[in-house]
Amino acid sequence: RLPASWPDLTRATAGVVNLDAKRWAYRASRPIDWMRVRAVGGRTLLWGGWMLRPDSRCLAAARDQGRPWPMPFGRLDDLVRAAEQRLGVTTAEEGELVWRLRVAGLDARPKRGVVGPGSKRPLCAQDLLAGVPVIDGAPVLLVLVEKGEARGVVALTPDGRSTVIPSKRVVLASSAVESARILHETEGSHAAHVGRGLIDHLYCGFMSIVKARAPRGGGPLDRAAFIAPQREGAGLDFALEIRGPVPLATLDDADLALLETPRAEAERMSYYGVFAIGEMDPGVARAVRFDGKGCDALGRAAPVFELGRPSTEERALARRMRGRCGEIAKLLAGDAGVVVQVRDPRDRVLGHEAGTCAMGSRRSGGVTDLDGAVHGVRGLYLADASRMPTSLDRHPSLTLAGLALRTAERVIEDLG
């Protein structure tokens, strides 16, 4: 059972989010940091609980950028709203942070998200697994297929032996890289298109450090704001997520050392975090392939990321992201505060990777249909971001929840 508070959750899960790099080795055509969380709960062990609806402009932009979603916006919106109801997505009250940003002329909105037990931290995937048997520490190598139908998975046991886990249906939801690797090794899984179209987000982040204590209390929806993209055409865009004030002492010792701030001093300070999430250009040729000659410590083909050069539009978007984040960070810091950039959009990070098994018809090169059923293998489904044709211009978690919920319904229908 996971701790109910955010700091306690961070401490309790520290051991599982720090991975053995040899077991999860990878290479890339350019320097990149792949955020690999391989534990029950996945990246919900790290996230902030943001649940933001896509709007019709997201799909219109994808079409204009040459990588359209194969479903109308109305259908996606229905899936998203159903997921909101199932997960209990709520909107925070308009607090001081939202008011302060609006006074500065910014279209700030309260955070929309989901909270876990006790309402003191975001909901984690583990919170929803009560009574569900879990085999931990057993990475899946491939799907067992007989006569064109999924019959289970082949996995590694903790002592390194391979074992077959039989199942009438198989749903992969382990990330756009891991699901693609499993499909690459699976017979009859339309492997020619697996791994193409790798996308993610551009990330930018600033901290505004102020010499004042943060208010006590509050949950994951409090003291947070969202600023939606201001689309003016078909170009790439970005959203802003802002949080604060947060006690500076909640940072770990390594982060405080980078800020050259002793913990005793940090106890009397707080900070605002200003982050931008921007779209990658879907027109740039990016992919992940799997090198059987360069295996990891578990004997699996290691992912090799082929990233391409940033497009002119991506470079322009990065400049806009830095400028807007910097302006808001200075506003929140005031005259006496300190602004620190913690993430540059030129840094290559894989944290919201998507697009490697995009949905669509077989003729168009899609790996799954609109419900996540893999073409060519009955009983095999995908329920993660690998299905998304584009990254969207905002946090993708609610969109993913909507797609996954529909996949779950499809599995039940097929079993019936």
PEGIQUI-V791429 format. One record per backbone hydrogen bond with DSSP energy under -1.0 kcal/mol. CO is the residue of the C=O (numbers start at 0). NH is the residue of the N-H. E is the energy in kcal/mol with one decimal. If there is no record, write none. Layout:
BEGIN
((CO | NH | E) (CO | NH | E))
END
This chain:
BEGIN
((4 | 8 | -2.1) (5 | 9 | -2.4) (6 | 10 | -2.1) (7 | 11 | -2.5) (8 | 12 | -2.0) (12 | 16 | -1.3) (19 | 23 | -1.2) (21 | 296 | -2.7) (26 | 304 | -2.7) (32 | 349 | -2.8) (33 | 35 | -1.3) (38 | 41 | -2.8) (40 | 43 | -1.6) (41 | 44 | -1.7) (42 | 45 | -1.8) (42 | 46 | -1.5) (48 | 113 | -1.2) (54 | 57 | -1.5) (55 | 59 | -1.9) (56 | 60 | -2.6) (57 | 61 | -1.7) (58 | 62 | -2.0) (59 | 63 | -2.2) (60 | 64 | -2.1) (61 | 66 | -2.4) (62 | 65 | -1.5) (71 | 75 | -1.7) (72 | 76 | -3.0) (73 | 77 | -1.9) (74 | 78 | -2.0) (75 | 79 | -2.4) (76 | 80 | -2.4) (77 | 81 | -1.9) (78 | 82 | -2.0) (79 | 83 | -2.1) (80 | 84 | -1.7) (81 | 85 | -2.1) (82 | 86 | -2.4) (83 | 87 | -1.4) (83 | 88 | -2.0) (89 | 112 | -2.3) (92 | 94 | -1.0) (94 | 98 | -2.1) (95 | 99 | -2.8) (96 | 100 | -2.1) (97 | 101 | -2.3) (98 | 102 | -2.3) (99 | 103 | -1.1) (100 | 105 | -2.2) (101 | 104 | -2.1) (105 | 107 | -2.1) (108 | 225 | -2.6) (110 | 91 | -2.7) (111 | 50 | -2.7) (112 | 89 | -2.5) (113 | 122 | -1.1) (115 | 118 | -2.4) (120 | 115 | -3.6) (123 | 126 | -1.3) (124 | 127 | -1.7) (125 | 128 | -1.6) (128 | 131 | -2.5) (138 | 155 | -2.4) (141 | 153 | -2.7) (143 | 150 | -3.4) (145 | 148 | -1.3) (147 | 377 | -2.6) (148 | 145 | -2.6) (150 | 166 | -2.0) (151 | 143 | -2.3) (152 | 164 | -3.0) (153 | 140 | -3.4) (153 | 141 | -1.3) (154 | 162 | -2.8) (156 | 159 | -2.6) (160 | 156 | -3.5) (162 | 154 | -2.8) (164 | 152 | -2.1) (169 | 380 | -2.4) (171 | 382 | -2.7) (174 | 178 | -2.7) (176 | 180 | -2.2) (177 | 181 | -2.4) (178 | 182 | -2.5) (179 | 183 | -2.4) (180 | 184 | -1.3) (182 | 185 | -1.2) (185 | 188 | -1.2) (189 | 192 | -1.6) (192 | 195 | -1.3) (194 | 287 | -2.0) (198 | 353 | -2.3) (201 | 277 | -2.8) (203 | 275 | -2.8) (204 | 341 | -2.4) (204 | 342 | -1.8) (205 | 273 | -2.7) (206 | 339 | -2.7) (207 | 271 | -2.0) (208 | 337 | -2.4) (209 | 211 | -1.7) (209 | 269 | -2.2) (218 | 221 | -1.2) (222 | 243 | -2.8) (224 | 241 | -2.8) (225 | 108 | -2.2) (226 | 239 | -2.3) (236 | 278 | -2.2) (238 | 276 | -2.4) (239 | 226 | -2.4) (240 | 274 | -2.5) (241 | 224 | -2.9) (242 | 272 | -3.0) (245 | 270 | -2.2) (246 | 249 | -1.7) (247 | 250 | -1.8) (251 | 255 | -2.2) (252 | 256 | -2.1) (253 | 257 | -1.7) (254 | 258 | -1.7) (255 | 260 | -2.5) (256 | 259 | -1.0) (261 | 265 | -2.4) (262 | 266 | -1.7) (264 | 267 | -1.7) (265 | 268 | -2.0) (268 | 247 | -1.9) (269 | 209 | -2.6) (270 | 245 | -2.5) (271 | 207 | -2.4) (272 | 242 | -2.3) (273 | 205 | -2.5) (274 | 240 | -2.7) (275 | 203 | -1.8) (276 | 238 | -2.1) (277 | 201 | -2.6) (280 | 283 | -1.5) (285 | 196 | -1.2) (285 | 197 | -1.1) (286 | 305 | -3.0) (288 | 303 | -2.8) (290 | 293 | -1.0) (290 | 301 | -1.3) (295 | 298 | -2.0) (299 | 295 | -2.1) (301 | 290 | -2.3) (302 | 26 | -2.2) (303 | 288 | -2.2) (304 | 28 | -2.6) (305 | 286 | -2.3) (310 | 314 | -2.2) (311 | 315 | -2.0) (312 | 316 | -2.5) (313 | 317 | -2.6) (314 | 318 | -1.7) (315 | 319 | -2.0) (316 | 320 | -2.7) (317 | 321 | -2.4) (318 | 322 | -2.4) (319 | 323 | -2.7) (320 | 324 | -2.6) (321 | 325 | -2.5) (322 | 326 | -2.1) (323 | 327 | -2.2) (324 | 328 | -2.6) (325 | 329 | -2.2) (326 | 330 | -2.0) (327 | 331 | -2.4) (328 | 332 | -2.0) (329 | 333 | -1.8) (337 | 208 | -3.3) (339 | 206 | -3.1) (342 | 204 | -2.5) (343 | 346 | -2.2) (347 | 32 | -2.1) (349 | 34 | -2.8) (353 | 198 | -2.5) (355 | 194 | -2.8) (357 | 366 | -3.0) (360 | 365 | -2.7) (361 | 364 | -1.1) (366 | 374 | -2.3) (367 | 359 | -2.9) (368 | 371 | -1.6) (371 | 381 | -2.5) (372 | 368 | -2.1) (373 | 376 | -1.4) (376 | 379 | -1.3) (377 | 149 | -3.2) (378 | 169 | -2.7) (379 | 373 | -2.7) (380 | 171 | -2.8) (383 | 386 | -1.6) (384 | 354 | -1.9) (384 | 387 | -1.4) (385 | 356 | -2.3) (386 | 358 | -2.0) (395 | 399 | -2.5) (396 | 400 | -2.2) (397 | 401 | -2.3) (398 | 402 | -2.2) (399 | 403 | -2.7) (400 | 404 | -2.4) (401 | 405 | -1.7) (402 | 406 | -1.8) (403 | 407 | -2.4) (404 | 408 | -2.1) (405 | 409 | -2.3) (406 | 410 | -2.4) (407 | 411 | -2.0) (408 | 412 | -2.3) (409 | 413 | -2.6) (410 | 414 | -2.1) (411 | 415 | -1.7))
END
